Amino acid sequence: MKRHRNLLAWSMVAIFASPWGAVAEEGEVITPLSDNPAPSANLTLDQQIQMIDVEILLLKAELAQKNQQVSQVGVYLSELKALLPIESLSSQMQDRVARLQAYYDSAQLTTLPSTTGFRFNARKMLALLPMTGPYSQAGQAVYQGLQDAFHDMPMPYDLDVLDTNIYDSMFEAWEWVRLYQPSFIFGPLQKAHVAELKTLDLHTPVLAFNELQETEARDALRALAPSSMADSVTSLVRYLQNSHARRIVVLTDGDDKSEALVKRFKETLAPEDDSVFPVKIVEVTKIESHVDEALERALHAQQSQGRKGWLQHTIAHSLVFEERPRQDVDVVVSFLPYRLAMQVSPLLEYYHLNALAHYWLPSDLPPADQLMTSLPYWQSTSAILPSYYAAQVQKKQSSTAADSGVGIFYALGQLAAKAVVNLTQENVHVMRSELGDLSMDSEQHFHFYPDVYWLDTGVFERLTP
């Protein structure tokens, strides 16, 4: 597909290269790409190809408008905005975009929202997965899991697949998907593809294999993600509430994933503000270079150093001193990589704060063998971990067999097939699987809630029943 686009662009350069336009067979003059001919002659070949892509999208959108295909106008506008900033286009093209946008916005206001939502329909199923390229091993495993699960059912289902790796974006792939007219879609797998799909006006139910932002109940898009940030934070808040935690210090390393967890944590705690005993974040501390320095700041240990210095100076006598950190904290929550998180509890012990609970929700899950190797160095830490990941760690504790992780994707495919059949069509709300317990809420959103595991000098035990 990528190669074909380049060939198309090369062939069309001959048509659009002239700043004065070209004459069609019937004597009709083709409008030039720019309303300012002189600069267009100085465009590089790549820029000319981009302008051709813009013109093609505009023509498609205008044709969709003529045919009153409102959703397709929105799709083409989204593609156009992803291709180039609108302000970089010629004034003529900007006017065309503005007219299309005005039409789309007006049509959206007068169009009733879809109420079909997420419904499983096996009539013509399609999987959007990377079957070639760097993610092919995972994509093929998911597809095989889907196929095997469907073929083992009392009424076997057929499932076609589209290789997403041959397209530059989901916008391009969706052109073909729209022509195929599937009744249900599994995928995509990569997070960027899921984000692109979310911007499209979907009328086909989609079960994606990566996390997405919150969707409305009527939306046709759902996600099946064993390592969901939202589910992990929800579980953490529940555990804190059950342990009657009240005042919390949060540690972050400033990484994007860590900051996203902090943001989500604050949002999840916000509804608790009106409760009788709300869980409060008293401080969020960023680790600049060393964990000990950050924890010292968070616990106000330096302030006791200052008080000691003042008193020693006042009485003109040296004092025997022991740091006294703040005593108004119940829990330390760390959203950190494992190499930083494993230092937190030993430092709490150094400050004689052994009674403080330390909850670790990884900002990035390390390979299971790395966590397994580090277990002897952890102290008194409650880790929030996905069930499938904890099973990998426990397996590596008892065996040295290599695990490529492909088995997880195969299991994900199998579970996806069973979930859409059982959870969406029968009166079932929880399914047990090797990836953990999968539940579905009243709005048909799927959840994998992780468990708490106790990490202490080699011990790795599940705390939640």
Residue pairs with C-beta under 8 A, 6 or more apart in sequence:
1 166
1 167
1 168
1 172
2 166
2 167
2 168
5 168
6 49
9 49
9 52
9 53
12 52
13 45
13 48
13 49
13 52
15 22
15 30
16 22
16 30
16 32
16 33
16 48
16 51
16 52
16 55
17 48
18 32
19 32
19 34
19 37
19 38
19 40
19 41
20 32
20 37
21 29
21 30
21 31
21 32
22 29
22 30
23 29
23 30
24 30
32 40
33 40
33 51
33 52
33 54
33 55
33 90
33 93
34 40
34 51
34 90
34 92
34 93
35 90
35 91
35 92
36 90
40 48
40 51
43 51
50 83
50 84
53 83
54 80
54 83
54 84
54 89
54 93
55 93
57 76
57 79
57 80
57 83
58 76
58 80
58 93
58 96
58 97
58 100
60 72
60 76
61 72
61 73
61 76
61 77
61 80
61 100
62 96
62 100
64 70
64 72
64 73
64 76
65 73
65 100
65 103
70 104
70 107
70 108
70 111
70 201
71 201
71 203
72 178
73 100
73 103
73 104
73 107
74 104
74 108
74 200
74 201
75 171
75 174
75 200
75 201
76 100
77 97
77 100
77 101
77 104
78 171
78 199
78 200
79 169
79 171
79 172
80 86
80 97
82 169
82 171
82 196
86 94
86 97
87 94
89 97
113 218
114 203
114 218
114 220
115 218
116 203
116 205
116 218
116 220
117 205
117 217
117 218
117 219
117 220
117 444
118 205
118 219
118 220
118 221
118 222
118 424
118 444
119 205
119 424
120 184
120 205
120 420
120 421
120 424
120 425
121 183
121 184
121 205
122 157
122 183
122 184
123 183
123 184
124 160
124 180
124 181
124 182
124 183
124 184
125 157
125 158
125 159
125 160
125 182
125 183
125 184
125 185
125 186
126 159
126 160
126 161
126 162
126 177
126 180
126 182
126 184
126 185
126 186
127 142
127 143
127 146
127 159
127 160
127 161
127 162
127 185
127 186
127 187
128 161
128 162
128 164
128 170
128 173
128 177
128 185
128 186
128 187
128 188
128 189
128 193
129 139
129 140
129 142
129 143
129 161
129 162
129 163
129 164
129 186
129 187
129 188
129 189
130 136
130 138
130 139
130 163
130 164
130 165
130 188
130 189
130 190
131 139
131 140
131 143
131 161
131 163
131 165
132 163
132 165
132 166
133 165
135 165
135 189
135 190
136 165
137 404
137 406
137 409
138 189
138 406
138 409
139 163
139 164
139 165
139 189
139 409
141 406
141 407
141 409
141 410
141 413
142 186
142 187
142 189
142 209
142 409
142 410
142 412
142 413
142 416
143 159
143 161
143 413
144 410
144 413
145 409
145 410
145 411
145 412
145 413
145 414
145 415
145 416
145 417
146 159
146 186
146 413
146 414
146 416
146 417
147 159
147 413
148 413
148 414
149 413
149 414
149 415
149 416
149 417
149 418
150 156
150 157
150 158
150 159
150 417
151 157
153 417
153 421
159 186
160 180
160 182
162 173
162 176
162 177
162 180
164 170
164 173
164 187
164 188
164 189
164 190
164 193
167 173
169 193
169 196
170 188
170 193
170 196
170 197
170 200
171 196
171 200
174 197
174 200
177 185
177 204
182 204
183 204
183 205
184 204
184 205
184 206
184 207
184 420
185 204
185 205
185 206
185 207
186 206
186 207
186 209
186 413
186 416
187 193
187 206
187 207
187 208
187 209
188 194
188 197
188 208
188 209
188 210
189 209
189 210
190 210
191 210
191 211
193 210
194 208
194 209
194 210
194 211
194 212
194 223
195 212
197 206
197 208
197 221
198 212
198 213
198 215
198 221
202 219
202 220
202 221
203 220
204 220
205 220
205 222
206 220
206 221
206 222
207 222
207 223
207 224
207 416
207 419
207 420
208 221
208 222
208 223
208 224
208 225
209 223
209 224
209 225
209 412
209 416
210 223
210 225
211 223
211 225
211 227
211 228
211 229
211 230
212 221
212 223
214 230
215 221
215 222
215 445
217 443
217 444
222 444
222 445
222 446
223 445
223 446
224 412
224 415
224 416
224 419
224 438
224 446
225 448
226 386
226 388
226 408
226 412
226 435
226 436
226 448
227 365
227 386
227 389
227 448
228 447
228 448
229 260
229 261
229 264
230 264
231 447
231 448
231 449
231 450
232 261
232 361
232 384
232 386
232 450
233 261
233 264
233 265
233 268
233 361
234 268
234 447
234 449
235 384
235 449
235 450
235 451
235 452
236 265
236 333
236 359
236 361
236 384
237 265
237 268
237 269
237 272
237 279
239 359
239 382
239 384
239 452
239 464
240 248
240 279
240 331
240 333
240 359
241 272
241 279
243 331
243 357
244 277
245 279
245 330
245 331
245 357
246 277
246 278
246 279
246 280
246 330
247 280
247 282
247 328
247 329
247 330
247 331
248 279
248 280
248 281
248 282
248 329
248 330
248 331
248 332
248 333
249 281
249 282
249 283
249 284
249 285
249 298
249 299
249 329
249 331
249 332
249 333
250 262
250 265
250 281
250 283
250 284
250 285
250 332
250 333
250 334
250 335
251 285
251 287
251 291
251 294
251 295
251 298
251 332
251 333
251 334
251 335
251 336
251 344
252 258
252 259
252 261
252 262
252 284
252 285
252 286
252 287
252 334
252 335
252 336
252 363
253 286
253 287
253 336
253 337
253 340
253 363
254 286
254 287
254 288
255 337
255 363
255 364
257 335
257 363
257 364
258 335
258 336
258 363
261 335
261 361
261 363
262 284
262 335
265 281
265 333
265 335
266 281
269 278
269 279
269 280
269 281
272 278
272 279
282 328
282 329
283 298
285 294
285 295
285 297
285 298
286 294
287 293
287 294
287 336
287 340
288 294
291 340
291 343
291 344
291 347
292 343
292 347
295 301
295 332
295 344
295 347
295 348
295 351
296 302
298 332
299 325
299 326
299 329
299 351
299 353
300 325
300 326
301 323
301 324
301 325
301 351
304 323
304 324
304 325
305 323
308 319
308 321
311 319
312 318
312 319
323 351
325 351
325 353
329 353
329 356
330 356
330 357
331 356
331 357
331 358
331 359
332 344
332 348
332 356
332 357
332 358
332 359
333 358
333 359
333 360
333 361
334 340
334 341
334 344
334 358
334 359
334 360
334 361
335 361
335 362
335 363
336 344
336 360
336 362
336 363
337 362
337 363
337 364
337 366
338 360
338 362
338 366
338 370
338 371
338 374
339 374
341 360
341 362
341 381
342 374
342 377
342 378
342 381
344 358
344 360
344 381
345 358
345 378
345 379
345 380
345 381
346 379
348 354
348 356
348 358
349 379
349 380
354 380
357 382
358 380
358 381
358 382
359 381
359 382
359 383
359 384
359 452
360 381
360 382
360 383
360 384
360 455
361 383
361 384
362 383
362 384
362 385
365 385
365 386
365 389
368 389
368 392
368 393
368 395
368 396
368 403
369 396
371 393
372 393
372 396
372 397
372 460
375 397
375 455
375 458
375 459
375 460
376 457
376 458
377 457
378 455
378 456
378 457
379 455
379 456
379 457
380 456
381 454
381 455
381 456
382 452
382 453
382 454
382 455
382 463
383 452
383 453
383 454
383 455
384 450
384 451
384 452
385 393
385 450
385 451
385 453
386 435
386 436
386 448
386 450
387 435
387 436
387 437
387 448
387 450
387 451
388 408
388 411
388 434
388 435
388 436
390 451
390 453
390 460
390 462
391 434
392 403
393 460
394 460
395 401
395 403
396 403
397 460
408 435
411 433
411 434
411 435
412 435
415 431
415 433
415 435
415 438
418 431
418 433
419 431
419 438
419 440
419 446
422 428
422 431
423 429
423 431
423 438
423 440
423 444
423 446
424 440
424 444
429 439
429 440
430 437
430 438
430 439
430 440
431 437
431 438
431 439
432 438
435 448
436 448
436 449
436 450
436 451
437 448
437 449
438 446
438 447
438 448
439 446
439 447
439 449
440 446
440 447
441 447
451 462
451 463
451 464
452 462
452 463
452 464
453 460
453 461
453 462
453 463
454 460
454 461
454 462
454 463
